[in-house]
Amino acid sequence: MQSYTDCIPCFVQQAHDALRQVTTEDEELVRRTLQRVMRAAAEFPLSQTPPAMAQLTHRIIREETGNPDPYAKIKAKSNRLALNLAEEVRRIINASVDPFLMALRFSIAGNIMDFALTSKWNLFELDAFIEDTRFRALEKEPVERLRTAVKSARSILMLGDNAGETVFDKLLIEQLGGAEVFYAVKGAPIINDATRADALVAGLDAVAKIVENGSDAPGTMLEDCSASFRGLFSEAGLVIAKGQANYETLSNCSRPIFFLTRVKCPVIGRDLGEPLGSWVVKEHQVESRNVQGPKSMIRDLSTFNFRPSDLQPKGVSS
């Protein structure tokens, strides 16, 4: 998905929000950093995806502030809030008539934990959050196609999005059956996106193999990911992508994907053909000749080799 002029004010606002996570007093730092961001935004080609500009924006912020993870406190808070809900949500899922559908709802509901849009986010009343999720309608046809794809997949790669949201993704993975599951996180901090540390806090290592994509960009910019991750992405039997940034970066890719997201941005809503506030399960299809490699390679994913050198994000010092 390309960027639009509507995205430019969001880039700047997101930068300001991130800077306020670092300082509320150093106005010179804020001014200098915002000027760099605005110059970069002015020259940014709209043919590229919004996450490409977000990656550049947050590299500037980290360089100017000397802070490698401005959203660390927000991510920790998100993880705590989600973990406090986990057992109650699990009970609701297990007691439901359709546990897969209920877990899917909560996984999409968890996508509310998105500070790329606003740093003022706060988890609304827990009862309201749970009740809204329990009875939220999802379009039946794509849900059933996803259910069928899960049942037939030997391996599943889930592309994570935000810290805290990972807790609800774990509950969905518990309903995915016997397939081998890989859970992908970022190779370095970017906004409040989940890293390996966040996935471990959520307990995802108990239900999936956690893999880093080797990138410090929101979403999944394949050209910026490690060779090992690109191989896994290509050969996994099923890919499930969480959140708007994964849609922005992968909506034109050459393999089938199921996108799970909440529509929180009117630009993305227009691209998806869905109104603001929608909960979306969308299947991205391509011609079969463009899909995956030999089946024998897919069967060998359990021995997929990830070298630490492959996972170092480009442009990010260790």
Stockholm file with secondary structure:
# STOCKHOLM 1.0

chainA/1-318         MQSYTDCIPCFVQQAHDALRQVTTEDEELVRRTLQRVMRAAAEFPLSQTPPAMAQLTHRIIREETGNPDPYAKIKAKSNRLALNLAEEVRRIINASVDPFLMALRFSIAGNIMDFALTSKWNLFELDAFIEDTRFRALEKEPVERLRTAVKSARSILMLGDNAGETVFDKLLIEQLGGAEVFYAVKGAPIINDATRADALVAGLDAVAKIVENGSDAPGTMLEDCSASFRGLFSEAGLVIAKGQANYETLSNCSRPIFFLTRVKCPVIGRDLGEPLGSWVVKEHQVESRNVQGPKSMIRDLSTFNFRPSDLQPKGVSS
#=GR chainA/1-318 SS CCCCTTHHHHHHHHHHHHHHHHCSSCHHHHHHHHHHHHHHHHHCCTTSCHHHHHHHHHHHHHHHHCCSCTTHHHHHHHHHHHHHHHHHHHHHHHHSSCHHHHHHHHHHHGGGCCTTTCTTCCCCCHHHHHHHHHTCCCCHHHHHHHHHHHHHCSEEEEECCBTTHHHHHHHHHTTSTTSEEEEEECSSCCTTBCCHHHHHHTTGGGTSEEEECSCCSSSCCGGGSCHHHHHHHHHCSEEEEESHHHHHHHTTCSSCEEEEEECCCHHHHHHHTCCTTCEEEEEECCCGGGSCCCHHHHHTGGGCCCCGGGGSCTTCCC
#=GC SS_cons         CCCCTTHHHHHHHHHHHHHHHHCSSCHHHHHHHHHHHHHHHHHCCTTSCHHHHHHHHHHHHHHHHCCSCTTHHHHHHHHHHHHHHHHHHHHHHHHSSCHHHHHHHHHHHGGGCCTTTCTTCCCCCHHHHHHHHHTCCCCHHHHHHHHHHHHHCSEEEEECCBTTHHHHHHHHHTTSTTSEEEEEECSSCCTTBCCHHHHHHTTGGGTSEEEECSCCSSSCCGGGSCHHHHHHHHHCSEEEEESHHHHHHHTTCSSCEEEEEECCCHHHHHHHTCCTTCEEEEEECCCGGGSCCCHHHHHTGGGCCCCGGGGSCTTCCC
//
